[in-house]
Structure formats: structure tokens, C-alpha cells
Amino acid sequence: MVVECCFPPFVDSWPEVELTYEGLTGRVLKSPRGLTIFMAADRDVLVPRHRHGAQWGIVLAGHMELEMGGVRESYGSGQSHYIPAGVDHEAMIYAGWRGLYIFDKSEQSVAFVGAQRA
């Protein structure tokens, strides 16, 4: 089965998370050790330079650019990236992008991700 938009129904049933940047939506699965978030962009979104706890992500659809350590790289479907804790980075996420992200359970990561909606 091909999923045309967003995520499978069981993921769409997870709690929605209020992300810091307009145009990004997310569904979150929390554990004592971290946060797993499926994110989607319905428009182009610039995520300005920031830092937080460690993060690993994989692009599920579309593409994005990530600048870290003065180097800008482009990531497309199936490509992953790792951002160590405390490293400044920024991203340009393009409309139609979907990604899976795992954040460590640090205070910085929780603050960046935002509040869970009931």
C-alpha cells in the first residue's frame, strides 16, 4: 500500500505535537529515553540557526537542506543525518517534505520540539 499523504493511520492517531515553526506538523511517540516524531511540511519552512540535544533524522519524502559547521548539504528521500548535542544548525525544508526524527530526552530537545497536544 502506498501512502500518498502524511503517515499511516496508526501514526496519525499518535498525539500531535506543536512544533516551533509554522508550516511544520508532527506526531510524537514519547519514551523515557527520547522522542520520536514524524514531521511533515505543507510549505517551505526556514528553521533558523538553533541548537538542542542530539538528533537523528531520515527524510521519508521530498527534500531539505541542512547547514551545520559551515557546510550546507542537501538530503532527499532515504537519506539520514545526525546532529550531535549542542551543535548549531539551520535547515531549509521544502513543501511536501516528510521526515522521521529521534531526539534525545534532554531539556533542550524537549523545549525545541514544543508542547504535546491532547
Phi, psi and omega in degrees: 000129177267130178265113185283321184225134174063236190225168178302154184307323182292328176286318178297343177275350178291160179301140175281143178247138178275106182276156186293334189248126180299136181104345177255135173237159181204155174239132190242144171235117184262149171218167178298340184256352181173186180235134173247125184229127169269122183241153177219148177243125178265359177204172175295134182227125172265121175259105185295165182309132180200178175211158179194193178294177182302148183214137172234138181217157175226135178280125180266330179202153179076204180209164180209163173240141180232128176250125181211129179063031179080002180245128177256127178233152179257139180232133178241183183310128178091351181265144181241165177210154180234134178241112179296157179304136174079003182273127176295138178201160173219159183221147168246115183249132185259148181311136180094353180290144171223142181213159175244125183232140175239124179249145173291167185269037178281161177301321180298316182294316181297318179295320180295316185292321178104194186267145176280135175269140180281000000 
